[in-house]
Amino acid sequence: MTYRRILFALILALVGSVHAADSEPAPAKQDPVWLTEARTHIEANNYAQAIQTLQAANEASSADWNNLMGYSLRKQQPSDLLGADKHYQAALDIDPKHRGALEYYGELKLMQGDLAGAESLLAKLDKICFFGCEEYSELKEAVEKFKASK
């Protein structure tokens, strides 16, 4: 009989702790202001302003920062492909599974005529995106267009 009481008390304690955990959601992680601002400039195709925002933030230890810097340098006119390459490599050094950096670096490789390099990055995305992801689909489409143009 005492075992039943102990078991019942344990069950009540567990149910109570699960309920308490459910009632207090974890605070949502907010993106830093520089990241939100840079993305807004990029969406507006204002790459010079995105670069200025990123340079002011100077978050070179962030994979997202390096990825967006690489993207902006690649998309601005005239493009800075060497700078973009450096930043994509830095992003992947920080986070080898950064899907955005893998996709955009693959697109840069295609701009440089490096099909093998792009396909290598596509293979990495394939491993990371078990059930597919937008980055994989977009790089795959870019690789197929590149092959069709040759």
N, C-alpha and C positions, 0 to 999 in steps of 0.2 A: 504494500500500500504506500509506503514512503517513496518507493521508486516512481510510482505514478505521479505523486505530488511533485517530485523533483523534475520529472520529465515535463509535466504540465507547466511548471514555473519556467523551465528553459524555453519551452515553446512560446510562452507569453513574452519572455524577454526578447527572443529573436524577432517575433512579429512586431513588437514595439520598436526595436531598433531599425528594422526595415522600414516601418512606417515613418519614423523620424527622419531617416535618410531620404525618403521619397518626398517629404514635405519641404525640404530645404534644397532646392536645386543648386548645383554649382554655378558660380558666377560665370557668365559668358565671357570668353576671351575676346577682347576687342583688338582690332588691328591698330598699330601705331598710326598717328596722324600722317606721318610722311608716306606711309604705304598707301593709305586711302587717297591722299592727294596725288601721289605719283600715278596711281591707277586711273584716277579721274582725268589727268592730263593725257595719259596714253589712250584712253577711250576716245578722247577728243582729237586724237592724232597730233597733239601738241607735245612732240618729243623733246624739244628744247626746254620747255617748262618742266617736263618730267625729270630731265637730267639735272636741272637747277635744284629741284626739290630734293632729289636723291643726293646730290652733292652737299646740300645744306645739312641733310640728316647724317651723312657720313657714317652709315651703319655697315661698313665693309665686312663685318663678321656675320652678317645675315645672308643666308642663301636667297631669300626673297629680294633683298636689296640688290645683290649682284645680278640676279636674274632680270629684274626690271631695268637695271642699268644697261645690261647687255642688250636687252630688247630695244630700249630707247636709242642706244647708239647704232644698232643695226637698222632701225626704221627711219632715223633722221635723214635728212638730205643735206649734204652728202653723207652717206653711211660711213661709220667708223667700224669696219669689220674686224680689224685687229683688236680694238678696244672691246668690242662685243665678245670676241672669242675669249679674251682674258677674263671677262666678268662671268661668262657662262662656265668656264673652267673653275673659277673661284666658287661659284654657286655649287657646283657638283663636288668640289673638294669638301665643302661644308656639309652638304647633304647629297650623297650619291644617288638618292632616289627622288630628287626634286623633279616632279613630272614636268613642270613648266620649263625648267632649264633643259631637260632632256629633249623636249619637243623643239624649243627655240634654237638650241644648239644644233639639232639635226637640220633645221631649216637653214641655219647659217652654213652648215657643211654643204648643203645643196647649192647655195649661192656661190660657194667656193669651188663647185664642181666635184666635191668629194662624196660620191654616192656611197662608197664603202663605209665612210665615217657616219653618214646619216643612217644607213642600214644598221650599223652597230648600235647607235642610240635608239633606233626603233626596236631592236631586239631587247634592249634593257627595259624599255617601256612595256614591251609585251610581257616580260617577267613580273614587273611591278603591278600592272593592271590586270589582275586575274580575270575579271569579267569584262574587260575592256574599259577604256576611259577616253575622254575627249582628246587628250593630248596624243594618245596613241593613234586614234582615228585620223586626226589632222595631219600628223607627221606621215602616216601611211599614205594618205591621199597626196601629200606633197611629193613623196618618193615616187609614187605611181605616175604623177604628172611629169616629174623630172625624167623618168625612164621613157615615157611616151614622146617627150620632146627630142630625144636623141635618135 
